Amino acid sequence: MGAARIELGDIGMAVAAAGLIAIAAWGAPPGLYGTAMIGGPLWLRAVLPLLMGAPMVLRRRAPLAMWIAIWAVVLLLSLLTGNAERGLAFTFVLLAAAYSLGAQATLRRAVAGLIVIAPVLAGIAANGGLALAFGQRFGQTAVALSALQLVAFWLAGVFVRARRQSAALAEHNVALRRQAERAAAAERARIARELHDIIAHHLSVVVLHAAGAQACGQADAATLAEIEHSGRQALTETRRLLGVLREPGERSGRAPQPGISELPALAGRLRAAGLEVSLAVDGDHTALPPAVNVSAYRIVQEALTNVLKHAGPARAEVRVGCADSAVTIEVSDDGPGNPARPAVPGGSGPAGGHGLAGGQGVVGGQGVVGGQGVAGMRERVAVFGGDLRAGPRPGGGFTVRARLPAGEPS
């Protein structure tokens, strides 16, 4: 459809140019201001509309050829008639051709087109001149004014072409960046699979040797050495592959990851940032698996960061329940919110997909990073086979509820 529209537009330009030239060649209506009668032999006036209009079909596909063909006809007309080419007909054709040359041809070809018509303009000036719009009443300076008009339309075309190329280049760069990101994501997924296979192999060796030693009632030095070797290999491969999986610029320090015990400190930093937070933690969180403990902290952190960024003046309430089977999290606020605030209508059921991305945030002077909003929370919950619900409260505000199973995933 795009190619058809372009072709029809070029044909329309050609028909318009031929029609104006035909009016000027065979007699202009009395009320058509600025259209002068074209003189010359009958055969020339008969074919002139075709000779001037037909090249306009090539204004996109071969702009330089279109430009040269039109000026060749103008020069021929000037040599055969000795009259000045003036009026609306020539103004439309030549200015449209100048714009098309600048907008459709490469810069080198566009400049070459201007150079080519310099001697043609000199020859036309010697045989009666050229008088386009705004230059018909200035006698000897009409050619210079007409040339200025042609250059102005040519420059407008060059500017449009430069803008179009800049936009196309920016779009191409965005496409390349997205392609690189997809390739990086695919490679990270492959590395993650390799990580799983390597760790599973070494830990299986450790488990089997430990089970065998337990069954025998004793462990010889060779068995302990094999367990130690497999454990060290698992740690080495884990560090190596996780170094590849880290995001660019992400720090890789050995500091322990935060957990539920760090939530009071997080609430304190958020209070210092201007958000009123109440925190209640029920149950013993010390026996939770480390991954569940860290994920619970991150979910609360991301939910509170969203409150700080999107809820406006608000009070947040955090409830964390720890049990042997699961950790339940509820973060609610009473803020009025704003249109940009993330929401998951009916966001119940197993966590999965990508949800709605929130964006990065920093809380307080300690640099609490907010993560990826609801999408980040969904991904964390999905790892453990839990569920996440997030959405507006009936009386105003927003609530995030998450459940993280603490046992082995099914």
N, C-alpha and C positions, 0 to 999 in steps of 0.2 A: 504493500500500500504506500510506503514512503517513497519508493522509486516512482510510482505512478503519479503521486502528487507533485513531485519535482518535475517530471516530464510535462504534466499538464500546465504547471506554472510557467515553464519556459515557452510552451506553445502559446499560452495566453499573452505573454510579453511580445512574442513574434507577431501575433495577430494584431495587437494594439499598435505596434510600430508600423506594420504594413498599412493599417487603416489610416493612421495619421498622415503617412506619406502619400497615400492615394487621395486623401482629401486635398492635400497641398498640390498634388500633380494635376488633378482634374477639376479643381475649383472648390474653394472654401466657402462655406455658408457665410452670408453677410455678417452674422452676429458672432462668428468665431474669431475673437481678438488675437492678434499676433500670428496668424497663419497666412503666410505669403504664398502667392501662386508660383509654382515651379515652372520655369520655361524649359525649352529644349525640344528636340524632335519628338514626334509622336511615339516612335518605338521605345525611346528612352523613358518617357513618362509611363508607358505601358508596363515595362518590366521593373521600373524603379521601386514600387512597393515590395515586390518580391525580393529584389536585391538587397534592400535595406532591412526588411523584416525577417527573412529566412535565417540570417546569421544569429539572430537572438535565441534561436533554439539551442545553440551551442554555448550559451553564456555560462553554463556550469561545467559542461564536459570539456570544452576547448575554448576557454575565455580569450586566450591570445589570438587564436585563429578567428574568432568572432570579431574581435577588435580590429584586426588588420583587414578583414573582408569589408567591414562597414566603412572604414576610412578609405579603402580603395574605391568604393562606390562614390563616396563624397568627392574624392579627387577627380574621378572620371566625370562626374557631373559638373564640377567647376571648370574643367578643361573644355568640355563640350558646350557649355552654356555661357561661361564668362560672367555669371551672376553670383551674387552672394547667397550662400545657403543660410537662410534665416527662418525664424518662426517656430511655432510650437512643435511642429513635426520633428525637425532636426534637434530641437532642444531635448525632447523626450528620448529619442533614439540615442543620441550621443552621450547624454548624461547617464542614462541607464547602462550603456555599454561601459562607460568609465567606472561606474560603481561596481559592475560585475567583474571587470578586469581586476580591480583591487581586492574584491572580496573572494573571488574564486581561484585566481591564479596564484602561483608561488610569488614571493616577493621579487625574485630575480626576473621572472617572466613579466610581472606587472611593471617593473622599471623598464624592461626592454620594450614593452608596449608604448610607454611614454616617449622613449627615445625614438622609436620608429616614426611617430606622428609629427616629430619636430620639423623635418623637411616637408612633410605633407602640408602642415599649417603654413609654412613659408610659401609653398606653391599656391595654396588657396588664397593667401593674402595678396599675391601678385595677380590673381585672376578674379578679383571682386570681393574677396574676404569671406569671413564667417561671422555670423551674428546670432548668437544664441540668446536665451532670455536674459534680461537685464543688461544686454549689450547692444541692442538693436538701434539705439538712439545716440550712439557715441561716435559715429563716423569711423575715423581711422583707428581709434582705440578699441573698436568692437572685437577685433581678433584677440587682442591681449586680454580683454575682459572675458571673452568666451574661453580662452585657454585657462584662465584662473578658475572658472566654474568647473571645467573638466578636471583640473587638478584637485579641487576641493572634493568633488564626488569620488575621485580616485582614492584620495586619502581616507575618506569615510569608509570606503570598501576595505582598505588595508587595515584600518582600525577594527572593523567588525571581524575580519578574518583573524587578526591577532587575538581578540577576545575569545573567539570560537576555539582557536587552537589551544589557548590557555585553559579554557574550561574542559576541553577534551583531554588535555594532558593531566589536569588535576583528577579527572574521573578515572583515567588510566592508572594513575598512581594509587588511587584508592583501591581499584580492583586488584592491582598487584599486591598491595599491602594485605588485603583480605585473603588473597590466595596464599600469601606467605604465612598468614596466621592460621589458615586451615591446614596448611602443610605441617606447621609446627605442632598444632593440636593433634594431628594424626600421628606424628612421630612420637609425641609424648604418650599417646595412648598405647603405641607399640612398645615403648620403653616400660610403661607401667605393666603391661602383660609379661614382658621379660622379667621385670622385678618380681612379679608374683611367682613365676616359674622357678626363678633362682632361689628365692627365699623359701618357697615351699619344699624344694629339693633338700636344701641344707637342714632345714628344721625337721623334715621327715627323718633324715639320718640321725639327728640328735635324739628325736623321740624314740626311734627304734632302738638305738644303742642304750638309751636310758631304760627303756622297758625291758630289754634283754638283761641288763645288769640287775635290775630289780627282781626279775624272775629268778635269776641265779642266786640271788642273795648277796652278791658281791660284785664289784667292778674292778677288773684288772687295769693295769696301766695303759694297755693298748686301747681299751674301750674309752677310758677317760681322755686319752690323747685324741682319739677320733672325734669325740664329742666337742672337745675344745677347738679342734681344727675346723670342724663344720660350723660351729658358732662364730668363730672369727671370720670365716669366709662369708657367712651370711651378713655380718655387720659391715664388712668391707664392701661387698656388692651393694648393700643398701645405701651406704654413704655415697658411693660413686654414682649410682643411678639417680638418687634423690638430688644430687648436685645438678644433674642435667634437667630434672623436672622442675626445679625452682624457677620462679618467674624472674625475668631480668631485673637486677637491682635488689632482689630480695636478700636480706641478710641471712647468713647461715651460721650464726653463733651457736654455742653449746648451752645457752641459758635454758633452764627448764621451761616447758610450755605452761601457760597459766591454766588454772582449773577453777572449780567452784569456790575453793577457798580464797581466790583472788577477787571474787565478786564484790565484797565490801570496799576494797580499794578502788575498783572500777566505779562503784556508785559514788564514792567520794570525789573522784575526778570529775564525774558528770555534774555533781552538785556544784563544784567550783566553776564549771562551765555555764551554770545557770539553769540546770534542769533539776527539779525536785524529784528525788527518787526514794522510794521505800523498798526495802529488800527483806524477804523472808525465805530462809532455807530450812526445810524440814528433812530429817533423816540423816543417815551417816553417808557422807560422800567419799570417805577415805578408802572404802573397799571397791569403789567403781573402777572399771577398766580405764587406763589412762586415756585412751582415745575417746571414750564416752565423756570423761571428765573435761577434756579440752574442748570437745564439740559443744557441750552444754554451756561453757563459758563463752565461746564464740557466738553462739546463737543469742544469748542475752546481750552480748556486746553489740552485735549488729542490730538487734531490735531497738536497743536504747539509742544507738546512733541515729537510726531512722526517726525516732521520736524527736531527738534534738534538732535534726535537720528539717523535718517536714511538719511537725505537729504544731509549731508556734508555741505560745505560752501554754505550758501543760505540766501536769504532774504524772509521773510514771510509777507504776507499781509492779514489782517483780516477785513472783512466787516460784520457788524451785523445790520440787519434791523428789527425794532420793529413796529408792527401794532396791531390793535385790534384783527385781525383774526389769525395772525401767526407771528412767529419769523423766519427770514431767516438768515442763517449763511454761509459764504464762507471763507475758509482758503486756500490760495494758496501759493506756493513757487516756486522759480526758481532754486533749487538745482539740482546737477547731480544725487544725490541718490546713492544707492548701491543695489546689488542683493537681500539683505535681507529685502528691504523696502516693507511694506505692500502695496498691490494693489488690487483693486476690479474691474476687467475688466467688463465694461458695468454695473457698479454697480448702476443702476437706479431702480426706482420703490419703493414700500413700503418697509420700513425697517423691516427686520425679519431675523430669523435664527441667526447664530452665526458669520458669516463673517470670517475675518481673525484676529486672536488675535495678538496684538502687544506686550504686556508685560509691566512690571512696569517700571516707570522712575521717577527720582527726578530732579527737576529743581531748581537751585539756592540754596541759604542758607535758604529759607523759607519752603523747603520741599514740593514742588508742585508735587503731585503724578500724574503720567500720565494715570493711569487707564488701561484698556484692549484694547487700540488701536481701530481699526475699529469695532471690535466686540462690545466693550463697547459703542461706538457711536451708532451703530445699535440698541442695546437694549434700550438705552435711547430714541431714536427717535420712536421706535416701541411702547413704552408706551403711547405716545400721538397720535398715528396713523399718524405720519408724514412720510417723506421719506428722504433717504440719498443717495448721489452719491459720490463716491470716486474713483479716478483713475489718471493716468498720464496725463499731459498736452501735447498737440501736439508739442509745441516748447521746451519741457523740463520742468521738475518740476512735481509737484503733486497738486491736488486740491480736497478739501472736501467741498461738499455743503449739507446743511441740512435745512429742513423746519419743524418747530414745531408748530402745530396748538395751538392757545392760548385759544380756546373755549372748550366746553364740548366734550369729545370724542364720536364718533358715536357709 
